[in-house]
Amino acid sequence: MSPNAEDVRRIALSLPDTTEKTAWSMPTFRVAGKMFATLPEEETSIAVRCPKEERDELALAEPRKFWIADHEAGFAWVRVRLAALEDDDELRDILADSWRQAAPPRLLDSYPELGLPADR
């Protein structure tokens, strides 16, 4: 079954030093105060940090899963449709990757295993 907003919240808050804060009338998740995920649009998708080049490739390769919101086009963020995700593991990988991009070096050093793809 595809992950939902509660899975996003549970997984995001399980990452070290993560807090939830409402901003722009939606839940946002932050590590050490820096935002790494939001739950916009009726909580059917998430927005996460993603380098622009990588983001553009993802949106072209998997348009059902990833897209770029017009107002975020100038920023290194991508949208992810929760219904298109296979499972919690995929969601965890995406959230952990975004977390890594926002986390300060001290946290990255403390949790080197975070976000690295699980051995399948």
Backbone as CSV, one residue per row, in Angstrom:
resi,resn,N_x,N_y,N_z,CA_x,CA_y,CA_z,C_x,C_y,C_z
1,MET,0.831,-1.190,0.000,0.000,0.000,0.000,0.879,1.258,0.000
2,SER,0.465,2.255,-0.743,1.241,3.497,-0.824,1.278,4.205,0.526
3,PRO,2.387,4.875,0.798,2.479,5.651,2.042,1.476,6.811,2.037
4,ASN,1.105,7.282,3.236,0.208,8.429,3.344,0.860,9.506,4.222
5,ALA,0.096,10.551,4.516,0.632,11.675,5.284,1.136,11.243,6.669
6,GLU,0.443,10.286,7.284,0.890,9.819,8.599,2.237,9.106,8.501
7,ASP,2.447,8.361,7.411,3.747,7.702,7.204,4.840,8.754,7.017
8,VAL,4.537,9.800,6.267,5.504,10.889,6.073,5.888,11.467,7.430
9,ARG,4.886,11.775,8.229,5.128,12.379,9.550,5.960,11.425,10.431
10,ARG,5.568,10.167,10.483,6.262,9.181,11.333,7.726,9.023,10.902
11,ILE,7.953,8.879,9.604,9.318,8.656,9.116,10.157,9.926,9.256
12,ALA,9.592,11.073,8.878,10.349,12.328,8.977,10.764,12.591,10.421
13,LEU,9.825,12.411,11.358,10.134,12.696,12.760,11.063,11.658,13.387
14,SER,11.257,10.524,12.707,12.196,9.521,13.216,13.642,9.888,12.868
15,LEU,13.831,10.839,11.973,15.190,11.259,11.596,15.738,12.182,12.686
16,PRO,17.031,12.101,12.964,17.617,12.848,14.081,17.377,14.352,14.012
17,ASP,17.089,14.937,15.180,16.973,16.387,15.341,15.897,17.000,14.440
18,THR,14.866,16.207,14.104,13.795,16.700,13.238,12.615,17.193,14.064
19,THR,12.077,18.338,13.645,10.885,18.893,14.270,9.850,19.178,13.194
20,GLU,8.593,19.229,13.618,7.505,19.590,12.707,7.031,20.982,13.068
21,LYS,6.820,21.807,12.058,6.345,23.176,12.289,5.379,23.532,11.169
22,THR,4.254,24.134,11.512,3.313,24.568,10.489,3.795,25.895,9.899
23,ALA,3.885,25.931,8.576,4.258,27.154,7.856,3.458,27.176,6.567
24,TRP,3.030,28.343,6.142,2.191,28.451,4.939,0.978,27.519,5.035
25,SER,0.443,27.378,6.230,-0.748,26.536,6.486,-0.535,25.068,6.167
26,MET,0.694,24.592,6.218,0.936,23.163,5.990,2.049,22.675,6.910
27,PRO,2.068,21.348,7.144,3.146,20.789,7.954,4.482,20.882,7.209
28,THR,5.516,21.304,7.917,6.871,21.282,7.366,7.758,20.544,8.365
29,PHE,8.784,19.914,7.843,9.706,19.149,8.691,11.096,19.740,8.526
30,ARG,11.749,19.953,9.666,13.034,20.644,9.678,14.068,19.873,10.493
31,VAL,15.308,19.949,10.021,16.426,19.386,10.776,17.299,20.555,11.199
32,ALA,17.532,20.658,12.507,18.325,21.760,13.057,17.817,23.097,12.517
33,GLY,16.485,23.204,12.354,15.876,24.457,11.928,15.767,24.656,10.421
34,LYS,16.410,23.797,9.621,16.353,23.934,8.158,15.315,22.988,7.577
35,MET,14.422,23.518,6.761,13.338,22.722,6.192,13.874,21.705,5.176
36,PHE,13.371,20.455,5.287,13.745,19.445,4.302,12.543,18.747,3.671
37,ALA,11.341,18.966,4.209,10.151,18.360,3.601,8.909,19.145,4.000
38,THR,7.933,19.179,3.084,6.634,19.778,3.392,5.539,18.841,2.893
39,LEU,4.352,19.014,3.456,3.186,18.209,3.075,2.089,19.130,2.523
40,PRO,2.249,19.604,1.274,1.239,20.503,0.710,0.069,19.753,0.078
41,GLU,-0.857,20.510,-0.529,-1.969,19.944,-1.327,-2.694,18.764,-0.726
42,GLU,-3.512,19.018,0.240,-4.326,17.946,0.822,-3.480,16.746,1.275
43,GLU,-2.186,16.985,1.437,-1.280,15.938,1.952,-1.253,14.682,1.084
44,THR,-1.371,14.859,-0.237,-1.262,13.720,-1.164,0.120,13.664,-1.802
45,SER,0.931,14.686,-1.519,2.291,14.712,-2.053,3.201,15.317,-0.991
46,ILE,4.506,15.211,-1.242,5.475,15.898,-0.394,6.392,16.713,-1.305
47,ALA,6.978,17.744,-0.743,8.034,18.483,-1.425,9.309,18.228,-0.636
48,VAL,10.384,17.878,-1.348,11.660,17.575,-0.702,12.799,18.273,-1.444
49,ARG,13.906,18.449,-0.749,15.098,19.034,-1.367,15.671,18.058,-2.406
50,CYS,16.128,18.618,-3.515,16.726,17.795,-4.559,17.547,18.711,-5.453
51,PRO,18.815,18.386,-5.713,19.610,19.236,-6.618,18.885,19.399,-7.956
52,LYS,18.945,20.596,-8.534,18.155,20.892,-9.732,18.386,19.924,-10.890
53,GLU,19.654,19.585,-11.151,19.936,18.684,-12.280,19.260,17.327,-12.051
54,GLU,19.415,16.836,-10.835,18.831,15.540,-10.468,17.300,15.613,-10.512
55,ARG,16.774,16.712,-10.026,15.324,16.927,-9.999,14.758,16.903,-11.414
56,ASP,15.408,17.601,-12.327,14.915,17.660,-13.705,14.917,16.259,-14.335
57,GLU,15.966,15.498,-14.057,16.051,14.122,-14.582,14.933,13.255,-13.999
58,LEU,14.692,13.371,-12.699,13.632,12.582,-12.060,12.269,12.896,-12.671
59,ALA,11.981,14.184,-12.852,10.678,14.598,-13.385,10.490,14.095,-14.820
60,LEU,11.567,14.059,-15.589,11.475,13.545,-16.961,11.362,12.029,-16.981
61,ALA,12.127,11.372,-16.115,12.160,9.904,-16.107,10.898,9.289,-15.504
62,GLU,10.370,9.903,-14.452,9.206,9.330,-13.754,8.157,10.402,-13.475
63,PRO,7.517,10.927,-14.527,6.562,12.029,-14.337,5.343,11.665,-13.481
64,ARG,5.012,10.380,-13.373,3.904,9.968,-12.502,4.260,10.177,-11.029
65,LYS,5.551,10.057,-10.740,6.011,10.109,-9.353,6.524,11.494,-8.954
66,PHE,7.298,12.130,-9.847,7.968,13.393,-9.512,7.517,14.519,-10.427
67,TRP,7.362,15.712,-9.870,7.130,16.883,-10.701,7.631,18.119,-9.991
68,ILE,7.731,19.208,-10.767,8.257,20.459,-10.243,7.119,21.470,-10.197
69,ALA,6.823,21.961,-9.020,5.772,22.979,-8.866,6.294,24.308,-9.419
70,ASP,5.422,25.031,-10.112,5.831,26.290,-10.752,6.544,27.231,-9.781
71,HIS,5.974,27.419,-8.598,6.564,28.373,-7.662,7.852,27.866,-7.003
72,GLU,8.208,26.601,-7.267,9.459,26.052,-6.720,10.504,25.836,-7.808
73,ALA,10.183,26.225,-9.048,11.082,25.951,-10.179,12.473,26.559,-9.986
74,GLY,12.541,27.688,-9.307,13.832,28.334,-9.093,14.608,27.796,-7.912
75,PHE,14.024,26.843,-7.218,14.654,26.298,-6.008,14.972,24.819,-6.197
76,ALA,15.847,24.300,-5.369,16.250,22.888,-5.475,15.284,22.002,-4.695
77,TRP,14.025,21.958,-5.148,12.981,21.153,-4.523,12.239,20.383,-5.598
78,VAL,11.724,19.217,-5.237,10.905,18.432,-6.159,9.688,17.924,-5.392
79,ARG,8.581,17.718,-6.109,7.376,17.151,-5.505,7.331,15.654,-5.777
80,VAL,6.789,14.923,-4.819,6.679,13.468,-4.929,5.236,13.067,-4.619
81,ARG,4.588,12.376,-5.541,3.217,11.897,-5.310,3.271,10.659,-4.423
82,LEU,2.647,10.732,-3.267,2.682,9.602,-2.330,2.067,8.347,-2.951
83,ALA,0.996,8.492,-3.716,0.316,7.324,-4.298,1.201,6.583,-5.295
84,ALA,2.226,7.253,-5.824,3.107,6.621,-6.815,4.273,5.876,-6.168
85,LEU,4.441,6.046,-4.856,5.550,5.370,-4.170,5.191,3.914,-3.891
86,GLU,6.211,3.071,-3.950,5.984,1.641,-3.749,5.689,1.297,-2.299
87,ASP,6.465,1.892,-1.375,6.318,1.495,0.025,7.025,2.485,0.944
88,ASP,6.983,2.189,2.232,7.631,3.048,3.226,9.140,3.142,3.014
89,ASP,9.756,2.065,2.507,11.211,2.099,2.296,11.582,3.161,1.271
90,GLU,10.803,3.243,0.196,11.081,4.255,-0.826,10.877,5.656,-0.243
91,LEU,9.817,5.823,0.525,9.556,7.107,1.172,10.694,7.457,2.130
92,ARG,11.136,6.487,2.909,12.237,6.720,3.851,13.508,7.156,3.110
93,ASP,13.817,6.494,1.986,15.009,6.861,1.203,14.920,8.302,0.719
94,ILE,13.745,8.692,0.226,13.544,10.051,-0.295,13.660,11.077,0.830
95,LEU,13.009,10.820,1.955,13.065,11.756,3.082,14.477,11.846,3.662
96,ALA,15.153,10.709,3.782,16.509,10.715,4.344,17.478,11.457,3.419
97,ASP,17.280,11.315,2.114,18.136,12.018,1.157,17.949,13.537,1.311
98,SER,16.714,13.967,1.447,16.436,15.385,1.634,16.973,15.869,2.985
99,TRP,16.797,15.039,4.009,17.313,15.351,5.351,18.818,15.598,5.285
100,ARG,19.531,14.699,4.569,20.991,14.824,4.448,21.390,16.161,3.820
101,GLN,20.591,16.647,2.866,20.929,17.903,2.192,20.736,19.113,3.102
102,ALA,19.877,18.981,4.117,19.606,20.102,5.019,20.373,20.003,6.339
103,ALA,20.773,18.807,6.712,21.396,18.594,8.029,22.780,19.246,8.111
104,PRO,23.113,19.777,9.274,24.452,20.354,9.468,25.505,19.246,9.562
105,PRO,26.754,19.586,9.270,27.833,18.583,9.281,27.909,17.750,10.560
106,ARG,27.656,18.367,11.719,27.763,17.606,12.982,26.781,16.435,12.997
107,LEU,25.584,16.632,12.420,24.617,15.536,12.395,25.010,14.498,11.345
108,LEU,25.484,14.967,10.193,25.912,14.023,9.159,27.040,13.144,9.687
109,ASP,27.941,13.741,10.447,29.051,12.969,11.019,28.556,11.974,12.066
110,SER,27.499,12.359,12.798,26.978,11.488,13.854,26.152,10.325,13.318
111,TYR,25.577,10.497,12.122,24.690,9.475,11.551,25.100,9.132,10.121
112,PRO,26.305,8.584,9.926,26.787,8.330,8.560,25.920,7.332,7.790
113,GLU,25.192,6.506,8.511,24.397,5.459,7.843,23.072,5.999,7.288
114,LEU,22.694,7.207,7.702,21.371,7.715,7.344,21.228,7.995,5.862
115,GLY,20.171,7.464,5.315,19.855,7.769,3.932,20.586,6.918,2.924
116,LEU,21.559,6.157,3.360,22.246,5.286,2.407,21.283,4.154,2.070
117,PRO,21.169,3.835,0.787,20.200,2.796,0.402,20.435,1.498,1.174
118,ALA,19.354,0.927,1.646,19.449,-0.341,2.386,19.869,-1.444,1.425
119,ASP,20.626,-2.386,1.925,20.988,-3.546,1.097,19.715,-4.354,0.871
120,ARG,19.407,-4.538,-0.364,18.172,-5.264,-0.684,18.502,-6.672,-1.101
